[in-house]
Amino acid sequence: GMNLNNSITGSGRSDRSQTALIIRGMAPSRGNRTSSTFINGIQVSDGTVTGVFDFERVEVLKGPQSAYFGRQTFAGAINMVTAEPTDYFTGYVSGLAGTDDYYDLRGAVGGPIIQDVLSFRATGRYFTRDGSWKNNAEPGKTLGDQSTRSGTLQLKFTPSHNFTVNLFGMVA
């Protein structure tokens, strides 16, 4: 019931800048979205999330969701819930490499700043891949190159047992 496609009807593009979210067979057209993407319940304006990868869970909600998520959710919504900062130190690094200068390096680190009051989680990603076609206008170069450098920082502030503030920022 769900598909992600790298082109939107009528946009004339077929790359990562125009990701179409298709739920229940309802494909968006240029300027007309039928579903929306959210990070921690906050709508992502263009629906494209290329830099966030450190999720606790991904919720796919099929069918009209306007009562909970507002407009542009007639076909459904995707809510990506990021992993929360913890009160203990944690982290990981992962990497992939392949042909055509394909590299995908990811990492996360987190832990307490002030025990039981303030904690953080930071992530980073470096992704690159050469294109598949020769660029005759520039010898030695290719067409279709992709590159992403992104990072996130999340802070969790809990001054009392019944009050918590979560701050999330992303650079892509």
Secondary structure as the mmCIF struct_conf table of DSSP 4:
data_model
#
loop_
_struct_conf.conf_type_id
_struct_conf.id
_struct_conf.beg_label_comp_id
_struct_conf.beg_label_asym_id
_struct_conf.beg_label_seq_id
_struct_conf.end_label_comp_id
_struct_conf.end_label_asym_id
_struct_conf.end_label_seq_id
STRN STRN1 MET A 2 ASN A 5
BEND BEND1 ASN A 6 ASN A 6
STRN STRN2 THR A 9 THR A 9
TURN_TY1_P TURN_TY1_P1 GLY A 10 GLY A 10
BEND BEND2 SER A 11 SER A 11
BEND BEND3 ASP A 15 ASP A 15
HELX_RH_3T_P HELX_RH_3T_P1 ARG A 16 GLN A 18
STRN STRN3 ALA A 20 ILE A 23
TURN_TY1_P TURN_TY1_P2 ARG A 24 GLY A 25
STRN STRN4 MET A 26 MET A 26
STRN STRN5 SER A 29 SER A 29
TURN_TY1_P TURN_TY1_P3 ARG A 30 GLY A 31
STRN STRN6 ASN A 32 ASN A 32
BEND BEND4 THR A 34 THR A 34
STRN STRN7 SER A 35 ILE A 39
TURN_TY1_P TURN_TY1_P4 ASN A 40 GLY A 41
STRN STRN8 ILE A 42 GLN A 43
TURN_TY1_P TURN_TY1_P5 SER A 45 ASP A 46
BEND BEND5 GLY A 47 GLY A 47
BEND BEND6 GLY A 51 GLY A 51
STRN STRN9 PHE A 55 LYS A 62
BEND BEND7 GLY A 63 GLY A 63
HELX_RH_AL_P HELX_RH_AL_P1 SER A 66 PHE A 69
BEND BEND8 ARG A 71 GLN A 72
BEND BEND9 PHE A 74 ALA A 75
STRN STRN10 GLY A 76 THR A 82
HELX_LH_PP_P HELX_LH_PP_P1 ALA A 83 PRO A 85
BEND BEND10 ASP A 87 TYR A 88
STRN STRN11 THR A 90 GLY A 98
TURN_TY1_P TURN_TY1_P6 THR A 99 ASP A 101
STRN STRN12 TYR A 102 ILE A 114
TURN_TY1_P TURN_TY1_P7 GLN A 115 VAL A 117
STRN STRN13 LEU A 118 ARG A 129
BEND BEND11 SER A 132 SER A 132
STRN STRN14 TRP A 133 LYS A 134
TURN_TY1_P TURN_TY1_P8 ASN A 136 ALA A 137
BEND BEND12 GLU A 138 GLU A 138
TURN_TY1_P TURN_TY1_P9 PRO A 139 GLY A 140
STRN STRN15 THR A 142 LEU A 143
BEND BEND13 GLY A 144 GLY A 144
STRN STRN16 GLN A 146 SER A 160
TURN_TY1_P TURN_TY1_P10 HIS A 161 ASN A 162
STRN STRN17 PHE A 163 VAL A 171
#
